[in-house]
């Protein structure tokens, strides 16, 4: 029998039922059991349950209704601030305000976030990761009052599911796994890896809806467009400097 | 009863017993079930089992014996290359060679990596994440022949454990969880959060070994020093440009 990991679906419709304190605490504790660089735990989990505040966060996530509807929105942040404060109070000279530690802290934070998601699902909760977090990270910093040394990476919406979506397809395992070294793809290989998805009913529907000749163009022309990608790259990088994660000299 | 997530320990001594194909495949498949941005699966898992190649990777991880000893070393990479190739073959105009997509791909990759770790543990395997990956990412790119659009983020060593370490302590949950908004720490709060760890037997031993007055200085003066942090920041950022993840204009 396959593990719980094989049952994951992103949930986008939630009941308003609150998460019992004890369950939420266990979910958050499970997050902290993930591997962490030097046991430094370079992340913060901002757990927003207050409805008014969730409504303020909602535009940061393009007003997807789940942000206001689900009982709990967890903004997952890289955090070198807490560790830096501790060092300063101990007459130690911390140098964690640079890109290496953005990477280390992000790794800590995202491993913890996935533990949080899995533990939530073990308790019958549903989750959805919100990639919109990096688009609007500056506004999220303001709403959640994140100090320097803290920056949002992703958001996990958590609550009891009000839908039962089917499992999403994935590319064949061979698409993402390389044995020994990286084996580059041939043109025929790429065609083969995407063949099933491109032939699917879902793809046919997407092409109809978008009026486009193929699935790749749905991504490049509608979903994740050049001008948006560049604007997000610049704004997040600027925020990275502003929040004190890029003092590399 | 608490979930498997509460039993995680990093394993650093492994038996040489190979991982059965079927188990390895299930572990890798579990990785692909993690949430992924737009179902794009922007990562590659480079699974190195060949001993000679593991020995070549070993210096990239400061010659920690587990890299040569464990049967399987998985280098977890952000990968926009595969998706870009597909777009190009479909007459779509991809723009994923920028910082926003380094962030999206890293998120995909690290959520998948944590799934991999958990599924491995469900099968009685042990794992260790290697933070050294970002220190020597350029050399890893060369050894594993990673093309532009691919960059290493972390490494997971996987195998059957040859040790049974105890659970590592964590800061109190209140250290990393903030309710509603971020609540900044008071000096007294910081003291309290670290009190138990600072009073521990492990800390006493570390201070003796390092000849230093407190635990914070073990980090800043010995483990993660300013000059190293800055050098890693610069070298990884340079690699990010070189691998084509920073064309933001």
Contacts between the chains, C-beta under 8 A, distances in Angstrom:
chain1	res1	chain2	res2	distance
A	2	B	26	7.5
A	3	B	30	6.4
A	3	B	118	7.9
A	3	B	119	6.0
A	3	B	122	5.2
A	5	B	30	4.3
A	5	B	33	5.2
A	5	B	34	7.6
A	5	B	115	5.3
A	5	B	118	6.6
A	5	B	119	5.7
A	6	B	29	7.5
A	6	B	30	6.5
A	6	B	33	5.5
A	8	B	33	5.3
A	8	B	34	7.1
A	8	B	35	7.1
A	10	B	35	6.0
A	25	B	173	7.0
A	26	B	2	7.5
A	28	B	173	6.0
A	28	B	177	5.4
A	29	B	6	7.5
A	29	B	173	5.8
A	30	B	3	6.4
A	30	B	5	4.3
A	30	B	6	6.5
A	31	B	176	7.9
A	32	B	170	4.9
A	32	B	171	7.8
A	32	B	173	6.5
A	32	B	176	6.2
A	33	B	5	5.2
A	33	B	6	5.5
A	33	B	8	5.3
A	33	B	170	7.3
A	34	B	5	7.7
A	34	B	8	7.1
A	34	B	114	6.4
A	35	B	8	7.1
A	35	B	10	6.0
A	35	B	117	7.2
A	35	B	127	8.0
A	35	B	128	7.8
A	35	B	129	4.5
A	37	B	131	5.0
A	38	B	131	7.7
A	38	B	219	6.8
A	38	B	223	6.1
A	38	B	224	6.7
A	39	B	168	5.9
A	39	B	169	7.6
A	39	B	170	7.5
A	40	B	219	7.5
A	41	B	170	6.6
A	41	B	171	5.7
A	41	B	175	7.0
A	41	B	176	5.7
A	43	B	176	6.3
A	44	B	176	5.6
A	44	B	177	7.5
A	44	B	178	5.9
A	44	B	182	6.7
A	45	B	176	5.9
A	45	B	177	5.2
A	45	B	178	7.2
A	46	B	178	4.7
A	46	B	180	7.7
A	46	B	181	6.8
A	46	B	182	5.8
A	47	B	177	6.0
A	47	B	178	6.9
A	47	B	179	5.4
A	47	B	180	7.6
A	48	B	179	7.9
A	48	B	180	5.6
A	48	B	181	7.6
A	49	B	179	7.3
A	49	B	180	7.1
A	50	B	180	5.2
A	53	B	180	5.7
A	53	B	181	7.2
A	77	B	182	7.9
A	79	B	176	7.7
A	82	B	175	6.7
A	82	B	176	7.9
A	82	B	185	6.2
A	82	B	190	7.4
A	82	B	193	7.8
A	83	B	219	7.9
A	85	B	185	5.8
A	85	B	190	5.3
A	86	B	190	5.2
A	86	B	193	7.8
A	86	B	194	5.8
A	86	B	216	5.8
A	87	B	216	4.5
A	87	B	219	6.9
A	87	B	220	5.6
A	89	B	187	6.1
A	89	B	190	5.6
A	89	B	191	7.1
A	89	B	216	7.7
A	90	B	214	4.7
A	90	B	215	7.4
A	90	B	216	3.6
A	90	B	217	6.6
A	91	B	213	8.0
A	91	B	214	7.6
A	91	B	216	7.9
A	91	B	217	7.4
A	92	B	214	7.1
A	92	B	216	3.8
A	92	B	217	4.5
A	92	B	219	6.9
A	92	B	220	4.1
A	92	B	221	7.1
A	93	B	220	5.2
A	93	B	221	7.8
A	93	B	226	6.9
A	94	B	216	7.8
A	94	B	219	7.8
A	94	B	220	5.5
A	95	B	220	7.1
A	95	B	224	7.9
A	95	B	225	7.3
A	95	B	226	3.6
A	95	B	229	4.9
A	95	B	230	7.0
A	96	B	224	7.4
A	96	B	229	6.9
A	98	B	229	5.6
A	98	B	230	6.1
A	98	B	233	4.2
A	99	B	233	3.9
A	99	B	234	7.9
A	99	B	236	6.4
A	99	B	237	5.3
A	100	B	134	6.5
A	100	B	229	5.1
A	100	B	230	7.8
A	100	B	232	4.0
A	100	B	233	4.3
A	100	B	236	6.4
A	101	B	229	6.5
A	101	B	233	7.8
A	103	B	134	5.2
A	103	B	153	7.6
A	103	B	236	6.5
A	104	B	131	6.4
A	104	B	134	7.3
A	106	B	106	6.6
A	106	B	110	7.5
A	107	B	110	5.9
A	107	B	129	7.7
A	107	B	131	7.4
A	107	B	153	6.9
A	107	B	154	5.8
A	110	B	106	7.5
A	110	B	107	5.9
A	110	B	110	3.9
A	110	B	111	6.2
A	110	B	114	7.4
A	111	B	110	6.2
A	111	B	113	7.2
A	111	B	114	4.7
A	111	B	117	7.9
A	111	B	129	7.5
A	112	B	176	7.9
A	113	B	111	7.2
A	114	B	34	6.4
A	114	B	110	7.4
A	114	B	111	4.6
A	114	B	114	3.8
A	114	B	115	6.5
A	115	B	5	5.3
A	115	B	114	6.5
A	115	B	118	7.8
A	117	B	35	7.1
A	117	B	111	7.8
A	118	B	3	7.9
A	118	B	5	6.5
A	118	B	115	7.8
A	118	B	118	6.5
A	119	B	3	6.0
A	119	B	5	5.7
A	122	B	3	5.3
A	127	B	35	8.0
A	128	B	35	7.8
A	129	B	35	4.5
A	129	B	107	7.7
A	129	B	111	7.5
A	131	B	37	5.0
A	131	B	38	7.7
A	131	B	104	6.4
A	131	B	107	7.4
A	134	B	100	6.5
A	134	B	103	5.2
A	134	B	104	7.3
A	143	B	181	7.5
A	144	B	178	8.0
A	144	B	181	4.9
A	144	B	182	5.4
A	145	B	181	4.9
A	145	B	182	5.1
A	145	B	184	8.0
A	146	B	182	5.1
A	147	B	182	6.8
A	147	B	184	5.8
A	150	B	182	6.6
A	153	B	103	7.6
A	153	B	107	6.9
A	154	B	107	5.8
A	168	B	39	5.9
A	169	B	39	7.5
A	170	B	32	4.9
A	170	B	33	7.3
A	170	B	39	7.5
A	170	B	41	6.6
A	171	B	32	7.8
A	171	B	41	5.7
A	173	B	25	7.0
A	173	B	28	6.0
A	173	B	29	5.8
A	173	B	32	6.5
A	175	B	41	7.0
A	175	B	82	6.7
A	176	B	31	7.9
A	176	B	32	6.2
A	176	B	41	5.7
A	176	B	43	6.3
A	176	B	44	5.6
A	176	B	45	5.9
A	176	B	79	7.7
A	176	B	82	7.9
A	176	B	112	8.0
A	177	B	28	5.4
A	177	B	44	7.5
A	177	B	45	5.2
A	177	B	47	6.0
A	178	B	44	5.8
A	178	B	45	7.2
A	178	B	46	4.7
A	178	B	47	6.9
A	178	B	144	8.0
A	179	B	47	5.4
A	179	B	48	7.9
A	179	B	49	7.2
A	180	B	46	7.7
A	180	B	47	7.6
A	180	B	48	5.6
A	180	B	49	7.1
A	180	B	50	5.2
A	180	B	53	5.7
A	181	B	46	6.7
A	181	B	48	7.6
A	181	B	53	7.2
A	181	B	143	7.5
A	181	B	144	4.9
A	181	B	145	4.9
A	182	B	44	6.6
A	182	B	46	5.8
A	182	B	77	7.9
A	182	B	144	5.4
A	182	B	145	5.1
A	182	B	146	5.1
A	182	B	147	6.8
A	182	B	150	6.6
A	184	B	145	8.0
A	184	B	147	5.8
A	185	B	82	6.2
A	185	B	85	5.7
A	187	B	89	6.1
A	190	B	82	7.5
A	190	B	85	5.3
A	190	B	86	5.2
A	190	B	89	5.6
A	191	B	89	7.1
A	193	B	82	7.8
A	193	B	86	7.8
A	194	B	86	5.8
A	213	B	91	8.0
A	214	B	90	4.7
A	214	B	91	7.6
A	214	B	92	7.1
A	215	B	90	7.4
A	216	B	86	5.8
A	216	B	87	4.5
A	216	B	89	7.7
A	216	B	90	3.6
A	216	B	91	7.9
A	216	B	92	3.8
A	216	B	94	7.8
A	217	B	90	6.6
A	217	B	91	7.4
A	217	B	92	4.5
A	219	B	38	6.9
A	219	B	40	7.5
A	219	B	83	8.0
A	219	B	87	6.9
A	219	B	92	6.8
A	219	B	94	7.8
A	220	B	87	5.6
A	220	B	92	4.1
A	220	B	93	5.2
A	220	B	94	5.5
A	220	B	95	7.1
A	221	B	92	7.1
A	221	B	93	7.8
A	223	B	38	6.1
A	224	B	38	6.8
A	224	B	95	7.8
A	224	B	96	7.4
A	225	B	95	7.3
A	226	B	93	6.9
A	226	B	95	3.6
A	229	B	95	4.9
A	229	B	96	6.9
A	229	B	98	5.6
A	229	B	100	5.1
A	229	B	101	6.5
A	230	B	95	7.0
A	230	B	98	6.1
A	230	B	100	7.8
A	230	B	248	5.8
A	230	B	249	7.0
A	232	B	100	4.0
A	233	B	98	4.2
A	233	B	99	3.9
A	233	B	100	4.3
A	233	B	101	7.8
A	233	B	246	7.9
A	233	B	248	4.1
A	234	B	99	7.9
A	234	B	248	5.4
A	236	B	99	6.4
A	236	B	100	6.4
A	236	B	103	6.5
A	237	B	99	5.3
A	237	B	248	6.8
A	246	B	233	7.9
A	248	B	230	5.8
A	248	B	233	4.1
A	248	B	234	5.4
A	248	B	237	6.8
A	249	B	230	7.0
